[in-house]
Amino acid sequence: MGLKEKLLPALRAGDITAGWEVVHGLHGEERREAKAWFASNQRWVSELDDTEFRPATDPETGEYDRARDEGRWDRFSAAHTILAITAIELCGPVTAAQRLAGGFWDRDEQTAHVVHALWEKDAAWVQDFVTEAAATSGHAEVVRAAVVHHGLPCPSGETFLSSWSSGAPITWNYVDATYTRREPVGEWLDRDPLLPDLMYHLLASDHCGSDEWIADALPIGVERGVFDRDQLLETLLTALTSRHRPGAQKVMAASLQALTLTTAEIPGGLDYLMGVMATTKSAVMKALLPHALTLTTTAEELLDLTLLVSTREKLHKKRLLTELTKGVLADRFNAEALVEALGVLAADPDVRFAADVAAAMERLDAAVTAEPSPSSTGLWALTPTASPRTHPGAWWDRRDPPTLDRTLSREARYDSQEQLDQSIRDLLTSMAEGEDWPAVLLPPLDRLISATGLSLSKTTRAFEDLFLGGGMRQAYLVALWVADRCCELARRPAGLHLFLRMVGQYAIEVPDDVDLALPPHLTALAVAPGRTSAQEEVRRLGAALARVADPDIWLADLRAAQDHPVAAPKMPRGLWQQVVARPLPAETPVKDDRTARADDLVELARCVLDTRQHPLEVHVWCHDPEQVARDRQYVTQTPAAEDEITVLSVVTGIAEHGPDRVRGSLVATSLPSSGHRLTTDRGAVLTWARGVTTPRAYWRLALRSVGSRDVIRRLSRADRDAHRDIEQFAYTTADYPEQLPDDHDWLTRAPVLARLLAADSPLAVATGVEEIDTEPLLVARYLPQAYDTVVYLRVLEAILNAENNDVLLAVPTFADFTLDFDDLLARLRESAGRTVGPLDLVQALHRLRPIDPGRLGELDGLEVRTTPELTTPGGEESWDAIALLRQWVAEGGLGPVHTKVEDGSWVRTSSAPVPFSRCRALARVELDDDISRSASAAALLRVAPTWGERVAGSHAYAGGSGAATTTALFPAHASGRLGPALHDELLRTMARATSYPHGDPLRGARCAIGHGRVDPVTFLDVGVERYHAGTLDLTHLLASTQALGDDGLLSEIWPLLLPLAGALCAEPRRKPDVGQLLTQLAGWVDEVPDPVLPESISTLAASKGNTKAHGAARALVAGAERKAAP
């Protein structure tokens, strides 16, 4: 029997152990034949996926059959693990690395098998393997483990550097949808054995751009002696002489600044700087320009530097202009050299910047040379040409073609230049064929502008292409409309001045017999006081359309003609609507179908063990239907309370069919593969099925199990240094708690691990039962934390108690996980004479809705106690469930969350008459008040449904990081009051939500405001506090409120913003962005029935002043007076 016949059964079954035995059982001539066959049959290996692991289909319909396909991915990835091990054992190092490049294993234990195979090879073999694998395979975790184990130098291959942190001793947090490094970096700098060479390789490659934070780590590493500063500078300065991605250049520039590069340390002087700045991005020029200014000493060098800077970004030109007028260059050079340099800058297309340069030249008694006026090229007379409507992009483009409104958005899905070009060709074709393209394009484009999701940089390129493609006559009015709509927003979008400049440059193409007037909002922007870039560009545009050569003359005539105009009333757009929202989870009963589900054990086991089951958590009740539809091929989503009932159907199944039949059905069910982990409660069911079937095993699991990462964290620095590859220990442990055998590889190699897992380990909690306390600890890769532990142990408790009583007290009857007293009373009566689980009892109390204490008389005569064996490890205690329920009601039930600010942090306190800490099974679990440190919002609201206030972040009135935010996970539907901490969280996450590129970032805000969960008084108080703290960020917040108001929530937004505007107008020191808030309200006032304004706004409108706030207040008051007029 050849290698193929021996391996195939293990590959089909996904049995890695059997695969190991086949490969290790080859000896002598048989091994030589296997090597020759495996090396020459790569095609068989590459086609194995299609021959053995094709997606299962229904024999009758031929369509994909999900039920038949369960477990395929697990077997598939295990087969690839076996093939990787076989390649390492039977091939040379280079061939093995190339074979591993196509490997698709995705679980830690599978990675561990591959790593162990490499550990058994000699160092010379592994060195050749690493050199090839680091350049081709992409399995950085495997490469790192092999290098560390054999003491090899750090590899510099591109694929290794692209994912260098995989397997590194570094911890990551997931905050605001972006991975961020956990401070401080010192622990990583001290523990990573690949440093410092890893950093030198990384800084010389494109891949440093993926980790912006490493620039901050460099000076810390230099201070600790990990890095050599001179070598870092040499690496960075050399790297900048070759081409790199913009992100990498940004990190290189930041690194030079973090290392405080001096001018004397730059090799090659000004010549080097000029060459680098000419070929790199803005971030590098920003870091190097100060050094270039210092080294510029002759008029020729100044002219060369000016010519270079004049082609770059505006901030560099402004820096150079400052130096030429009042900086080091103004002191160093004579007037002739300065005028020559200023003359180069004077040709800039930016009107405002060019005016500043002209003013500087006038101070030097020099005049700007006038440029000849442009002439028309006849674009207005051209007509577009139709082209085939083909979509050469990805398959999703062919099914859902990238229309222009989609490609102009900031959504990442339509971000390629190819998609933008295709949408422009399609629009030109629609114009050529006489289609009603405005009816198709303008409505979604209007919604995109209202939601501030329009990318003006892409819009500028698109309209220029439309003009040049023959569509100017039809598209120019649309361009003016886009600019006017952008000016209507409370906060004008970034890049508006560039769009206006482009539209103004093509105004010369409009024939004299075509009379185009500047739209009203553009006109208002032009006549308003100020000299912003957008104002200068719109004035030049207005003058060009009016055929006036001098924009200043045009502006003066326009202002004279208006002569204190009164704002004209706007036509209401019907934004003031009665919001109709779907019922809240607290108002939605859930169906208890446990009995029906328990009838079919095969289907129940498949549903309970399906990793595709993904509960829609209660705190994000109003999910995005489009997102759910897109995710349906990957996960099955049901409301969380219904999902819990599904899992608890196992208890009913045990009562009906017995534990052995249910366990057998679970064990016989192959775990489906979806890339997701089982939810916590499903994991508890699997733990029971795998052997935790007695109270003794339950207490050992609850009090004497530990996660492998927690074990590693207890190691001293000396222990970690002695075992540099100690991080690989986590990969040898299972997903669920188990006892490691005494001869386990890691326990023999690192005795310190054996001590931490011994019976007397400091990581365990004593149970008081000798038989349990004398056993070693159980260890798992992952253990539930905080409130997830409550869920995990409660399901286990319910299963173990099923033979005593299958009635569960805490099963939710509403979608917010709460239950009525009538439901609990019925369950207690059904449990009379039987025992209940203590965790189930305490959970039921936490979920119980408020009741009238007078109803306690209905409990008279009932006697229900908790199961002794599940109440304490020794079984010597049992609680009176009826007495605890009486105590709960008498003391007011689950108390509210009280919130206050101390030392810049939210301090939240809450109490329960019968706390979870009373449960002995939770003795080692810390359920602290700051949910952001301990568990997920979903887990907390499942255990304590009315404690949503504890979900908010801990920092009070904190400012944003400048990154995009999302409100998608805001607990808008958590039962109970939304307090000041959650209002603060809402204001913080709304501030930059319109910049978030994925999904609907305003979903949480839309749900909270639409359901009336936001309290106007609390909103006002928190808004004013953030204003005083300087973190209100009105500029970005108003972009979100504009989108919400224009999307049908104006009747809910107006009562929130108007009092805030009144309070901010009354502030003694009013900030400029208050004017933006008033402008937004003035834009809506014609929609509002009978608007009544705060006195402070009327006072501001009547006071002297010409600021934006004064003008907006007057417009708002005028609008309110119009509405009040008969």
Buried (B, 14 or more C-beta within 10 A) or exposed (E): EEBBEBBBEBBEEBBBEBBBEBBEEBEEEBBEEBBEBBBEEBEEBEEBBEEBBEEBEEEEEEEEBBEEBBBBBBBBBBBBBBBBBBBBBBBBBBBBBBBBBBBBBBBBBBBBBBBBBBBEBEEEBBBBBBBBBBBBBBBBBBBBBBBBBBEBEBBBBBBBBBBBBBBBBBEEEEEBBEEEBEEEBBBBBBBBBBBBEBBBBBBBBBBBBBBBEBBBBBBBBBEEEBBBBEEBBBBBBEBBEEEBBEBBBBBBBBBBBBBEBEBEBBEEEBEBBBEBBEBBBBBBBBBBBBBBBBBBEEBEBBBBBBEBBBEBEEEBBBBBBBBBBEBEBBEBBEEEBBBBBBBBBBEBEBBBBBBBBBEBBEEBEBEBEEEEEEEBEEBBEBEBEEEEEEBEBEEEBEEEBBBBBBBBBBBEBBBBEBBBBBBBBBBBBBBBEEEEBBEBBBEBBBBBBBBBBBBBBBBBBBBBBBBEBBBBBBBBEBBBBBBBBBBBBBBBBEBBBBBBBBBBBBBBBBEEEEEEEBBBBBBBBBBBEEEBBBBBBBBBBBBBBBEBEEBEEBBEEBBEEEEEEEBEEBEEEEBBEEBEBEEBBBEBEBEBEBEEBBEEBEEBBBBBBBBBBBBBBBBBBBBBEEBEEEBEEEBBBBBBBBBBBBBBBBBBBBBBBEBEEBBBBBEEBBBBBBEBEBBBBBBBBBBBBBEBBEBBBBBBBBBBBBBBBEBBEBBEEEBBEEBBBBBBBBBBBBBBBBBBEEEBEBBEEBEBBBEBBBEEBEBBBEBBBEEBBEBBBBBBBBBBBBBBBBBBBBBBBBBBBBEBBBBBBBBBBBBBBBBBBEBBBEBBBBBEEBBBBBBBBBBBBBBBBEBEEEEBEEBEEBEBBBBBBBBBBBBEEBBEBBEBBBEBBEEEBBBBBEBEBEEEBBBBEBEBBBBBEBBBBBEBBEBEBBBBEBBBBBBBBBBBBBBBBBBBBBBBBBBBEEEBBBBBBBBBBBBBBBBBBBBBBBBBBBBBBBBBBEBBBBBBBBBBBBBEBBBBEBBBBBBBBBBEEEBBBBBBBBBBBBBBBBBBBBBBBBBBBBBBBBBBBBEEEBBEBBBBBBBBBBBBBBBBEEBEBBEBBBBBBEEEEEBBBBBBBBBBBBBBEBBEEE
